[in-house]
Amino acid sequence: MLNKIVDISLRYKLLVLVALALIVLLGARGWQRLPLDAFPDVTPVQVNIYTESPGLAAEDVEKLVTFPVESVLAGLPKVEEIRSTSLFGLSFVSVYFKDDMDIYFARRLVGEKLVEAKTRIPDGYGEPVLGPNAAGLGQVFWYTLETMDDKLTGMDLRTAQDWGVRMILRTAPGVDDVTSWGGDEKQFQVLIDPRRLIKYGLGYKEVMTAIAANNRQVGGQYINLQREQYLVRGLGLVANAEDIGGILVTQRDGTPIYVRDVADIRPAPALRTGAVTKDGKEVVLGMALARTGENAQQVVEAVRAKVATALKTLPDNVKLEVAYDRTELIGKAISMASSAMLEGAALVVLVLFLFLGEVRSALIVVVAIPAAWLVAFLLMDQTGASANLMSLGGLIIALGMTIDGPVVLVENAFRLLSHHAGKPVNRTAVVLEAAREVMNPVAFGVIIIIVVFLPLFALTGIEGKLFKPLAINMTFAMVGSLILTVTLMPVLCALALRPKKEEDPRLVRWLKPRFEPLLLWTLAHKKRVMMTTGALFIASLALFPFLGKEFMPTLEEQGIMFRVTSIPSTSLEESIAVSERIEEALKTFPQVKHSLAMIGRAEKGETADVNYMEILVDLQPHDTWPERMTYRELSAKMQERLEKEIPTAVLAATQPIQMRVEELTYFRSASHAGFEAVR
C-alpha cells in the first residue's frame, strides 16, 4: 500500500506540491488558533458545590449541610468520588467524574440534584450553589484595588470592586467569574434595642417580619384613563438606612411605630472570613477565573481590555494594579520551547550538511522538519490540544526522529542515481525504485517509535493529563514524518536530485581511518567488550536509587508562593498582623518587588480558615538581582528568615502554578481546618 502511495505521488507531482502548500497554510492557521498555556490543565472533571451558612460551627455544618448535599449526589453516573470539607460557616463538596464525562453535562446533573438537596437542608442554614466552571489553574489574572489616600475605607474599596470592576470584567470573553477577596462587604445593619422593644411591647420576629415584607417591588397591573393605559407599580425596595428606619412595624392607639423607634440602622461591614494585604497594607483583591477549556492567553488579553474600561469608573484616589498575569509566564514558557525547537532544528541541519555532504539532499531532508511540525499543529488544532511545555516537548523529542525516514529515502535515491552519473536517466523511475526498497523498513521504524510511547497513553488521572500531550504530539510528528516520506520526499527527490558520482563527505573521510582501527579492535575482543558493557550497565543500575526523584520538573515561574499555617485558634486580626510582619521581612530582600498576602478565604474560591494564608512574592527580573542565585536558593533563604521572624507558624515555599498542581494532585489544600470526608 505504501509503495502504491509513492507511485501515485510521483505521477501527480504538482498535486503533491499543492497539498504541501495547503498543509503550510492550515498548519500555520492551526498554530495561531492553538490555546496557549504554560502548563497542561491537569484539573479532573469536577463540579464544586458551596453552601454559605454564616455563624455555624464546622461540626454543625457537616451534620446539617454537608451530609445532606453529599447524600443526594450519591449515585450520579460516572462519579469516581465525592469529597467534602466543612469549615466554620462554609460547606464545600466536590464531585469528581471520570475523564470522559462532559463538564457541562456533569454540571447539569449536579444542578438537578441540588434542587432536592435544598429540601433536605433545614431552613435558614443556607442554599447550595454551583461553584464557577473554572479549572484548577484558572486563576489567570489577579489585580488589587488600593486607596491612594486615607479618605476611602476597606468597605468603599470592596463596594467599588463588587459593583463596578467585577461586573465589567465578568463580561470579558472566556471569563467564568471574578472572585472578590479582602476589604469589608457593605451591609445595612439593624441593631435592635431590647429595652425599646419592651417599651413598645414588641418582639424581634415582628421587626424582622416587617423589614422583610416592606423591602420589595410589586406590580399592580394597569388602569385605563380615557384612551391611555397606565402601569401601576408599588415601589418598596429600600435604598439606604433612612428607608429602613421608615418601615412601619405596628401602631399603638393610632401612633405608628417605625423601625427607627426600636433599632439603630447604620451601614457597617459584614463579618469577615478573609483579608488581603499588600506590602503590609490592606487592599482588595480580584481574581479573574478562566472558563474550563478556554485559551488562557486570550482570556487575559480580553480581561486587560476590560480593565481599561473599568479604570474609567473608579474614583481618582483608587489605584488598580496587576498582581499576577499568566501571560508573562505563558510567553516565557512558549518562547523557551520555541527556542529549544529552533536550536534543535539548527543542530540537526548542521549534522545533515556535515554527514550528507550533498547540498540538494540535505535541503530536501531539512524540508521535512518544519513540514512535520505543521502537520502536528494541524492535528493539534483538529483534536483540541493546547500548546504548552509538555505538548511542545513532544515535538522537541521527535525532532531528530522525524527525519529518520526522509534521510534513509533521500540517501538511497541519491545512491541509485549515482549509478547513472553522466548518463540520461528517468529520475522518477529511479526514485520510485529507491523508495520501494526502503519503504517497509522506514514504516516499521516509525511504528516502533510510536509503540515505545504507548505506555504513556495508558496513564490516567493527573499523570495522564500531564504526559499524554507529550506522547500525542510526538505521535503527530511521527505520523507527519511518515506521510511526508511517502509523498513529498519522493517528489522532491525526483525534481531536485541529479545523477552524480557518490563521494564521502570530507568529515566522513576524516573519521573513517580513525574509526576503522577501533572497530577492528572491538570485533577482535568481543568477550572483553561485552563484559565491560555489562559491568557498566550493572553499575548504572546500582546508581539509580541514588538519583533525585520528583513527579515532574520544577518550572521557574518568576514568583514565589509561601504557605503559612498558624495554630487553628488564630484570629483574623492576628493573621493580618502576622502577614504584615512577614511582608516587612520580605522588604529587606532587594529581589522582591511586591508581596501579596491572601488570608483565610474568599467567596467561592478557597476552603481555608483564617489561620492560613498564601503569600505571593513578586520578584524583580533575574538579571537585576544583586547576588547570583537560583529561585530555589532565594526561596530557601527567605524561608529561613521568615521562620526566625514567625516561629509560631509553619511555612512552606512553592510557586503559584506548582501549588495548584500539588493541590490537584493530592485533592486537598494543606490548610484545610475542619471536617473532611471521602465517600
N, C-alpha and C positions, 0 to 999 in steps of 0.2 A: 504493500500500500504506500509506504514512504517513497519507494522508487517511482511509483506512478505519479505521486505529487511532484517529485523532482522533474519528471518528464514533462508534465503539464506546465510547470513553471518556466522551463526552458523554451517551450513552444510559444508561450504568451508572455514574453519578457516585459513588454510595455504595461500590461495589466498588473504585473508584479510591482513595477515601479510606481504605478498609480496607487496601488494598495499601500505601498510604503509611505507615500505622501499622505494618504488618508490616516494611516497609523500615527504619523507625526502630528497631524492636526488634532486627532482625537486624544492622543496621549498627552499633548500639551494642554488641551482643554481639561482632561481628567486631572492633571496636576493642579491646575488653577482651581478646580472645584473640590479638591480633597479637603476634608476637615483637618485642620492643623492643631496639634496639641503637643505638649512636651512629653506626655506620658500616656500610655493606653488607659482607657477608662476601665478600671477593674471592679466597678460597682456591680454587685449582683442585681438581679431583677427583684427589687424590694419596694414595698409600699409602707410608708410610715403613718401612724395614727397618733395624734397628740390630743390630750384632754387636759385642759386647764381646770384645776379645782383649788382655787385660792384658799390658803389657810389650812388645808387638810394635811395631816401628818402622813409620812411615807407608808406606815402600816395601814392606815385607813384608805389611802389611795389604792394600794394593792388590793385590798378586800372589796371596796365599793366601786372602783372604776376599772382598774387594770384587768382583774379576773373576768368581769362580765364582757369586756371587749374581746379578750382572748378566746373566751368560750364560744362566742358566736362566729369567730373566724376559723375555728377548727373545722376541717372537712372541705375547705376550698380546694379546687383541683390544682395539681402541680405545686403544692406547697412543700418546701423542704423543711422549714422550721419556722416557728414563731418565737420571737424574743421580746422581752419587755423589761422596762426599768420604771420603778416607782420612786419618785422623789417627793420632797415637800412641795405640795401644790401642783404636781405635774405627773401625768401618766404618759409613758411613751411605749408604744407597741410597734414592732417592725415585723412584717411578714415577708419571708424570703421565698421566692418562687424559683422553679427550675429555669435554666438559662434560655430555653426555647419558648418561654412564656412571653407574650406581647405585653409590654409595660402598661399600655392604655387599657387593654382588656383586664389586666390584673387590678388596676385601679378601679375599674368599673365594678368588678366582682366585690372588692372590699367596700366600695361605697354603698353597694346594695345591702351588705351585711351591717353597715353602721346604722341603718335605719332600725334594725332590730336591737342593736346594742344600746341605742338611746333609750329604748323602753326598759332595759334591764338596769340602767343606772338610776338611782334614786334622784328625785327632783332636787335641784339646787347643787348638785355635785359636778356639774359641767357637762358639756356635749362633745363627743369625739369628732374630730375633723381630720381630713386627709392632710398630710404634710406636702410640701412642694414636690413637684415632679422633677427633681434635680438629682444629678449623680453625686456620688460621694466626693468627687473632685470638681463639683460645680460652682464652688465659690471663686469666681474668676475675676471679680473686681471689688475692691474694698475702698471706701472713702470715709473721711471724717468731717464732721461739721464742728467748727471751733469758733468761739466768740473772740473778737479782736479787742474787746474792752470788757469791762465788768458790768455793763448795762443789761446784758441778757443772761438769764438763768439756764440751768440744765433743762428745765421744763420748756423754755422758749425754743431751745435748740431741738429738742425731741419733737415739738409740735411742727417746727419747720421741716424736719425730716419726714414725719409721718404723713403730713397733709400737703407737702409741697414736693420735695425732691423724690421721695419714694414713689408717689403717684406718677411722676413724669418718667422715671427710669423704668417702671414696670411696663411701659408701652414700647420699649425697645424690642426689636425682633429677636427671638431666641431667649429672652429673659422670662423665667417662670415666676419668680418672686424676688422681692428685695427685702431683706431682713433688717430690722432696726435693733440696735443694741446700745445700751447706755442712756444717759440722761434721765429725765423724770417724765413719765407719762402723765399728761394733764387729766385731772378729774375735777368735777364739781362735787365736793363732799358736803353732805348734810349731817351736821353734828347735833344730834337731838339731845336736848337737856332734860333729864328725867324729872327734875323739880318742876319745870314748866309743864311737862306732861301731867304731873299730879295736879297742878294748879287748875288745868282745864279738864281734868278727868278723861284724858286720852291715853291710848296705848301706842306702842311702836308700830303695830300692824296697821293701825288706822292711818298713820302718817305715810308709811311705805305704800299702802294701797292708793292713797290719794295722789302721791307723786307719780306712780306708775300709770294711773288712769288718766292723768292730765297731761301726759307727755306723749301726745300722738296727733296725727293729722287724720281727719275723717272727711268723707265725701257726702254731700247732701243732695245728690242728684242734680236736678236743674229746674228752673222755673221759666215760664214763657211770659214775657211782658210785651203785649201787642205783637209785633212781628219779629221780635228778637228773643233769643234764648240766652239765659244767664246760668252759669255754673255756680253751685252752692258749695262752699268749702268751709270746713271747720279747722282753723289754724290753732294748734295746741302744742306744737313742739317747742320746748324751752331752748333758749339760746344763750342764757347767761344766768348768773347767780340771782339777779333780781327777778327773772321769770320764775325760777324755782321757788323763791321766797314768796311770790304772789299766788301760789297754788292754794286753793281753798281746801282745808281739811274737814271742817264742820262748822256749825254755828251754834251759839248759845243765846237763846232769847232774842233771836234776830241779829245778834252780833257775830260777824264772820270771824273765824279763827284760821289764820294763814300759817303756812309752813314757817315763815319767818318769826311767828309768835312763839314757836316751840323749839326752834333749832337755829343754829348759826350756819349759814351757807357761804362757802368760800372755795375758790379754785385752789387745789393743793395737789402735790404729786402722789401717785399711787405707790404702794409698797413695791420695792424693787427686789428682783432676784438676780440682778447682774449690773455691772458697770463697766465702763471703758475709760482708761486713762492713756494719755499720750505725753510722753516726756514729763510725767508727774502731774499732769493737769487733766481733769475730767473732760471728756468730749463725747460726742455721739457718733457711733459707727454705723455705716450702712454696708450691706453685702449684697451684690447682685448675683443671683443664682442662675446659671445657665441651664436651660431645659435639657433633659436627657437626650443624647444623640445630636445635639447642636454643635456647630463649629465654634469652638471656644474663642478663636481669634476674631471671627466675625461678630460674635456676641459682644466682646469687649469693645470693638470698634463702634458698634451700634450704641452701646452704653455711653461711650465717650461723646458721641454726637448728641445724645440726650442730656448729658451733663452740661453742655454748653447752653442748652435751653433752661435747665434748672437753675443755673447760676443767675439768670436774669430775674428769677423770682425771689432770690434771697436778699435780705437786708444788706446794706453796705458794710455793717460790722460783723458779718458772718462769713467765715472763710471755709471753702470746700477744698480739701486736699486729698489726693490719691494716696492710699496707704499700701495697696497691693494691686498689681496689674499683671495678669497671667501672660499677656502678650510679650512682655520683656523676656520671660523665661522661654516662651514658645519660640521667639525669634532666635534666642541663643541656641536652643536645642536643635532647631531645624538648620540653622547656619552651621553648627558643628557637624551634623550628619551630612549636610550637603558638601562641606569641605572635605570630610572623610571620603565621600563618594568620588569627588573630583580628584583628590590626591591619589586615591587607589587607582582610578582610571588612568591617570597620568603615568603611574608606575607600570601598569600593565602595558600601556602603549610603548613605553620605553623598552620594556623587556621584549615586546614583539619586534620592534625595529632592530634590536641587538641580535636576536636569535633567528629571525626570519631572513633578515638581510636584504630581502627584495621589497622595494618600497610599495609597489602596487599590491602585493599580497598582504603586507602589513596594514595598508589603508583599508582594504576590504574587511579584514578582521576587526579593525577598530570600529567600523560602522556598526558592528553587532552590539557593542556596549550600550550606546545611547538608544539604539532601536529596541533592545531587550528591556531597558528601563521604561521606555514609552509604552511598550506592551503591558508591563507591570502596572504602570499608572492607569492605563485604560481599564485593566481588570479590577484594580482597586476601586476606581470610580464606580464601576458597574456593581460591585459587591458591597459598596457602602463602607469600605475600610477607611481608616484615618491615617494621616501621615504623622508619625511620632518617632521617637528614638528607637523603639523596638521594631516597628514595621520597616523603617528605612534601614535599620541594622540588617534586616534580611537581605536587602539589595546589596549592602556592602559586603556581606558574607558571600553572596552569589557572584560578586564582581568577577573574580578570576575564573569561576566555573562556567559562566555564561559564554566564554569564548573558546571553551574546550572543543565543542563541535565545529564551530567555524574554522578554528586553526587546523584541525585534522582534515576537513574537507578542502580548504584552500591549499594546504601543503600537498595533498595528494593530487589535486588538479594541476598545480604548478609542476609537480614531478612528472606526470604523464605528458604535459605539454612540452617539457624539456626534451622528451624523446623525439619530438618533431622539430627541433630547433633548425632554422634555416630552410624549412620545407613548408609548402602550402598545407594547411590542415583545417579541418572543420572543428573549430574550438568548442562549439556547442556539443558535438558528439563526444569529444574527449572529456569535457567537464561532466557530462552525463555518466560516462563510464567511471570516472573518478568518484562521483557521488554514490553510485551503486556499490562500489567496493567498500565504502566506509559507513554507509548509512545505518546499517543494523548495529554495528558497534557503537556508533555515536548515540543512537536512540537508547540502547541498553545503558550506556554511561549516564545519560540524563535520568533515566528511570531509577537507577541505583542511587544516585544522589538524592532524588526525591524520597526514596524509600528510607534512607538514613534518617530523614527528619520526620518520618511518620509517627514516632513516639510522642513528638510534641503535639500532634493533632489529637492524641488521646488524652491530653491533660484536661482537667475540668476545674471549675471554680476559679479562684483568684489566679492560680498558676496558669490555667488555660488562657484566661484573658490577657495575661502578661506575655506569654511566649508563643501563643498561636499566631499573632500578627507577624512575628519574625519568620516562622515556618511558612506561612501562607505567602508572604511576599517573596521569599526565596523560591518557592514553587512557581509563583507567577513569572519570575525572571527566568527560571529554567525552562518553563513552557514556552516563553517568548523566544529563548535561545534556540529551542528545537524547531519552532515554526520558522525562524529566520534561516536556520541551517538547511531546511528542505525547500525553501522558496527563494529568499533573497540572495543568499550566498552563492548558489549555483549561477544565478543570473548575473551577478556582479563579476564572478569569475569568467564567465563566457564573454562579457563585454570588455573587461579591463585587462585580463592577463594576456601575455604574449608568449609565444614559444621562444625560449632562450635556454642556453646551457645552464644546467644546475651547478651551482658552486656553493660551498660552505661559506657562511659569513665570516668576516675577519675574526670576530670574537670566538666563534666555534673553532676556527683553525688554530687559534692561540691556545684554546683549552684542551683540544684533543691530545696533543703529545704529553700534556701534564696529567690528563685523566687516565690514559691507557695504562701506564705502569701501575697505578692504584687499582684499576680494575683487574689487571692480570694478577696482582698480589692477592686480592681478596678471593679470586677464583682458585688460586693455588692453596689458600689456607681457609678452606670453607669451615672446618670444625672450629678453629680459633675465632673466626668472625661470628659464628652462630653463638658460641659460648659467651663472648664479650657482649653481644647484643642482648642475650638473655639475662646476663648479670645486670646490665644497665636497666632493663625493663623491670626486674625484680626490685632493684634499688629505687626506681621511681615509684613503685607501689608502696614501698616502705616509707617514703617521704610523704605520701598522700595524706595520712592522718594529721600531719603537722601543718598542712596548708590552712590558711584562714578560710572560713566559710560564712557566707551570708546569702540571704534569699535572693537578693538582686543587688547590682552595683549601686552605690550611693550617687545620686545626681546633685551636683553643686547648684543650689537654687538661688545663690546670691542673697540669702537671708537665713537667719537662724530663728527657730521657734523653741522657746523654753516652756515646758510644762511644770507648773508649780502647784503642789498639793500641800495644804496645811491640815491641821487636825480637823475632824469633822464638825466640831462645835464652833469653828471660827465664824465670826460675824462678817457681814458685808463691809462694814466700816473698817474692820481690822484688815480685811483682804485688800481694800483700797490703800490703806496705809502701807501694807507690805509691797504692793505694786509700786508705790511712789519711791520707797527705799530702793527697790530693785532698779528702777529706771534712773535714779540718781547715781547708783553704782555703775550702770551701763554708760552713762555720760562720760565717765573717766576714760573710756576706750576711744581713741581717735578714729577707729574704723567704723564707729557707729554713727549713722545719720539720724535716725529716729528710732524710738521704741514704742510699741503699742501693746497695752495690757488689756486682755479681754477676760473679765472676771465673771464667774457664775454662768448664767445662760441668757440667751436672747429668746425672742418669741419663735417658736417652731424651728429652732436651729440646733441647739445644743441640749444635751441631757446631763448637765453638770450642776453641782451645788456651789454655793458662794465661797466654799473653802478651796475651790480650784480655779486656776487662771492659766491662760495661754498668753505668752509674751512674744510678739513678733519683733525681731530686731532687724531693721532695715540698714544695710551696710553700704558704705561708700564703695565706689569702683575699686576692684582689687589692685589695680596698678597705682592707686593713690595711697595705699597703706604705707605707713612709715616703716613698719617691720615686715620682713619677708616671712610669711607663714601661710599655712593652708587654712581653709574654712574649718576643718575639723580641729586643728590646733587652736584656732581662735575661740571656738565654742568651748573647748575644754578649759581654756584659760578663763573665759567668762564664767563658766560654771563653778570653777574653783573659787573665784572671787565672790560670787553670789552665795555660795554655801557658807562662806565665812560671814557674809553680811546678814543672811537669814538662816540661822542654824535650826529654826523650828519648822522649816518647810523642806519638802523633798523636791528636788529639781531634776529634770531630765532634758537634755538638749536634743533637738531634732530639726526638721525643716518643714515648711508648710505642706507641700505635697506628700513628702515622706510620712508625715504624721497621719494624714488622712488615709494613706495606703495601709499604714500599720493598724489603724482603727478598723478598716475594712477587712484586713487580714485576720484580725483577732475578734471581729464582730463586736467590739466594745471599746469604749474610751477608758483609759486608765483612771479617769477621775470620777467614775460613777459612784455616788454615795447614796445608797437606798436599797431597794429590793430588786433583784434581777432574777428573771426566770427564763428557762428554755423549755418549750413544750413541743 
